[in-house]
Amino acid sequence: GSLVVNYPFDDDEQGIAIYSKSPDDAVFQKLALAYSKENAKMYQGSPCKDMYPTEYFPHGITNGAQWYNVPG
């Protein structure tokens, strides 16, 4: 699977894969980045070549809904 820090939100109003900013978005980004920096492989954002060869996560972080939408 993918080695990435996923931060809120995981859902958006349209129910599609689009950035969904939480009220504390900047805080969540900083926390995600701090965690990712402690794992060199994660921080590189490289894809899982066997399963998702085109997937790339800058600095090893992503907004959940932008990656894939999880209603609820």
C-alpha positions in Angstrom: 0.0 0.0 0.0 0.9 3.7 0.1 3.2 5.1 2.7 1.7 8.5 3.4 0.3 10.7 6.2 -3.4 11.4 5.5 -4.9 14.5 7.2 -8.5 15.7 7.4 -11.0 15.9 5.9 -11.7 12.6 4.1 -15.0 13.7 2.7 -16.2 16.7 0.7 -19.6 18.2 -0.2 -19.5 16.9 -3.8 -18.5 13.3 -2.9 -15.5 13.3 -5.3 -11.7 13.3 -4.9 -11.1 17.0 -4.3 -9.2 18.9 -1.6 -11.4 19.3 1.5 -10.0 21.9 3.9 -10.8 21.6 7.6 -10.9 24.6 9.9 -7.5 23.6 11.3 -6.0 22.7 7.9 -2.7 24.5 8.6 -2.3 22.7 11.9 -3.0 19.3 10.4 -0.6 20.0 7.5 2.2 20.9 10.0 1.5 17.8 12.1 1.5 15.5 9.0 4.7 17.0 7.7 6.4 16.7 11.1 5.5 13.0 11.2 6.5 12.4 7.6 9.9 14.1 8.1 10.8 11.4 10.7 10.4 8.7 8.0 12.8 9.3 5.1 11.0 6.9 2.8 7.6 8.4 3.5 8.9 12.0 3.1 10.1 11.2 -0.4 6.5 10.6 -1.4 7.4 7.7 -3.7 4.6 5.5 -5.0 4.1 1.8 -4.2 5.3 0.7 -7.6 3.6 -2.6 -7.6 0.2 -1.3 -6.8 0.0 2.5 -7.6 3.0 3.4 -9.8 1.7 6.9 -10.7 0.8 7.9 -7.2 3.0 10.6 -5.7 2.6 12.5 -2.4 4.7 15.7 -2.1 6.6 15.4 1.2 4.7 12.2 2.0 1.5 13.9 3.0 -2.0 14.3 1.5 -5.4 15.7 2.2 -7.7 12.6 2.7 -10.5 13.8 0.3 -8.0 14.8 -2.3 -6.5 11.3 -2.3 -9.9 9.5 -2.3 -13.3 10.4 -0.8 -14.6 8.5 2.2 -18.2 9.6 2.9 -19.2 9.9 6.5 
